[in-house]
């Protein structure tokens, strides 16, 4: 039978009680001129910093009563009793003030975290569970529980040219990173509908990110970029096209195997403004087959740069826990999240975004009568 772990409140009460008991014992048995007054005064400080206001007030009153009782028991003069009571009482009042301040800061921090999480969800909503011939799942894990906002991004969208998706990582943290994420996601949502090819979509995203960086003002060399993988799955689900702009490669998951899809030609991240439009438009697109039941697994560097206690980087392709068959993308995302957590001991060094899409074996009708929806074009 498992023993229940002590709660923080119990530990706080225990520390305050130990300080009171130790102060009483020192007052009773310590040789003169030593007394337990410092420990009696420490009890309210512990309570003020770690307990609720009412509980701290109880400890403060108890410490004052104990101080007076000990002085009476030892026959100390009235002036000494008043001094000891004043010391314990003053420290108790300060402890209560600290308690109020900490509670107010805690409420402000909780409000800021809630606002940050709302911003994150507005900028980066969960993708739909099904898009075209694909089942979709995503996961987002922050490096710190207190930081609910980051620079990883993903999106999936059905377009006249197939299902298009992006996963990326903007440089930086906090609200500046979220601003860059909003630019990337907004540009992807808009241009994915009208760019005739995946290469053209990448070019338009590159231009949008470069314009956003220019509007933000001058930045030092190497800053203001976004690494990303853009993918397109054909309407029947059989063909997978990929463009990698300086991002960790995705994986093809099929038949209990993970195969890393390295780019044929490494390319620079988005938004660096170092290449011309013609070069970007003719960037090579890697095309692979996506068999029925196979999954495309896209990750950010929070996965590939996760390290264990010895500093070894995590590799999903060689992990024993990932070497099994996955029929649903939710199971794939959950398994990878657990495996990275086990590898790092739940100490994530960076935010971690995971996007998985699985080609369904049976395609539903896309419109009444089995006809495809009309294609949309830019006016």
Buried (B, 14 or more C-beta within 10 A) or exposed (E): EEEEEEEEEEEBBEBBBBBBBBBBEBBEEEEEEEBBBBBBBBBBBBBBBBBEBEBBBBBBEBBBEBBBEBBEEEEBEEEEBEBBBEBBBEBBEBBBEBBEEBEEEEEEEEEEBEEBEEBBEEBBEEBEEEBBBBBBBBBBBBBEEEEBBBBBBBBBBBBBBBBBBBBBBBBBBEEBBBBBBBBBBBBBEBBBBBBEBBBBBBBBBBBBBBBBBEEBEEEEEEEBBBBBBBBBBBBEBEBBBBBBBBBBBBBBBBEEBBBBBEBEEEBBBBBBBEBEEEEBBEBEBBEEEBEBBBBBBBBBBBBBEBEEEEEEEBBBEEBEEBEEEBEEBBBBBBBBBEBBBEBBEEEBEBBBBBBBBBBBEEBEEEEEEEEEEEEEEEE
